[in-house]
Amino acid sequence: MEYWLPVIYVSIMGLALLIYVILDGYDLGVGILLPGATDSEKDTMIASIGPFWDANETWIVLGVGVLLVAFPKAHGVVLSSLYIPVTLMLIGLILRGVAFDLRVKGGDKRKGMWNKAFFIGSLTAAMAQGWMLGDYITGLGDDLTGAVFSAIIAITLPALYVLLGASWLMMKTDTALFEKACGWARMALLPMGACLLLVSIATPMVSDSIADKWFTLPNAIGLIPIPLACLLTFLGMVWLLNKPQLLKDGYGWLVFVGLVVICVMAALGLAYSIFPDIVIGRMDIWTAAAATESLQFTLVGVVITLPMIIAYSIFVYRIFHGKATELSYE
């Protein structure tokens, strides 16, 4: 039990953060796409994420909460090293929350200002999360190479979010906004693929421990299915996005599914690369874990909370499925 408890907790934390990237990723992406829409389209875009975006952010709270409770030593190291990007992310998320309500309640004269605030908050949060991921992969160092790598991922993650947002709008909208969403998805696909390829090339270069796992046998054999699955999925998305009739016939949801597959594969690749470390090259999960008795006690709460969050999320998505209509506060 002493061996498996940290493994269980790190798996839950990883799952929570993966779900967050997918779910909050699309609504951050919608926010980043906001400037490209007309006023009425902006209302529909906000309405498409309105019932979900608060619940989506629950997953990052769960992930960070597990880090704090189950791995307190790592929590101190990680959040101390990422203090600035975490602060910027929180500022971005708060700005989004304020802008979401005040864009309508503040009156027509200030609606444009709050739309810009929603865009700025979304882009700030997305880039901060990308920087945090890059800094984490490089071992939370402060050298120039790590900074350049973090900057690359700070650009890559918003590109992924934009594509998630566009594919979400393809499922939730129709007519002119649907056509715009298809165009946004086509424009974002190749930059996202190029950025992810660059990140894949750079990752083993900035981390010796990851390079050892990627390029030594038999570890390398176990890694092969991950890039292969990503490549085939990406090619399938390119093909689908160049078939306008299929998209009009309602197959746009496959683009979103393809992005989910890529996110899952990337998460599995990262987990494969860094396990059992929780701070790469500095601390493994057993060193960072809280006392066994504490983990056993807290696990009861996690076992109760996690299914409730999943059930609530499924319930919300079932209730508000279908096409979005213009947002109303009446």
C-alpha positions, 0 to 999 in steps of 0.5 A: 500500500505504501508503494501504490498510494502515491501512484494512485494519487499521481494518476488522479492528478494527471487525469484531472489535469488532462481533462482540464486541458481538453475541457477548459482548453476549448473554452479558452480557445473560444475566448481567443477566437472572439476578436474574429467574430461579429457582435452577434456571433460573439454572443453565440460563442459565449453562449456555447461555453456559458453552461460549462466553463466554470465546471471545466475549471474544477478540474485544475482545482482538483489537480492542484489540490491533489498535488498539495495534499498528496505531494506537499514537498513537490507542491512547494517546489513546483509552485514556488518555481512557477510563481509568476506564470501561476499568478498570470494564469490566475489573473487571466482566469479572473479577468475572464470571469469578470468579463463574462458577466460584465460584457452584458450587464455593463451595457452596450457602451462597455460591451466591446471593452469586456469582449477584449478583456475576455480575449486578453484573459483567455490568451494570458491564461493559455500562454501562462499554462504553456510556460508552466508546462515548458518550465516543468518539463525542463526541471524548473530550471532558470537557464536560457535553454529552458526559457526558450523551450518554455516560450515555445510551449507558451505558443504551442498550447494556445494554438491547441486551444484555438483548434479545440475552440474552433472544433467546439464551435463546429459542433455547437453552431451553424450558418455563418459562424459554423463556416468561420469555425471551419476556417479557423480550424483549418488555419490553426491545424498546421501551426499547431502540428508544427509547434507540437513537432518542434516541442517533440524534437526539443523535449529530449534535448532539454532533458537528459532523463527524458532523452534516456527513456526515449532513445534507449531500448527497450523503452523506445519500443514502448514509446513508438505507438504514441507518435504514430497514433498522433501522426495518423490522427493529425493526417485524418484531421487534415483530410476531414477539414478539407472535406467541407461537405462532410463537415456540413453533414455533421462530422465536425465532431470528429475533429474534436475527438481527434484533438482529444486523442492527441491530448491523451497520447501527449499525456501518456508520452509525458507520463511515460517519460517522467515517471516516477519523478514528480519534479523531473530529475529532483524528486520522485513520487515516493519522496514527495508523498505525504505520510501513508496515514494521511494519504489513506485518510484523504483517499476517502474524500477523493473517492467520493469527490471524483465520481461526483465531479464526473457525474456533474460534468456528464449531467451538465453536458447532457442537459446543454447538448445541441446547438448554442443560441444567442446569450441572454441574461433575462 
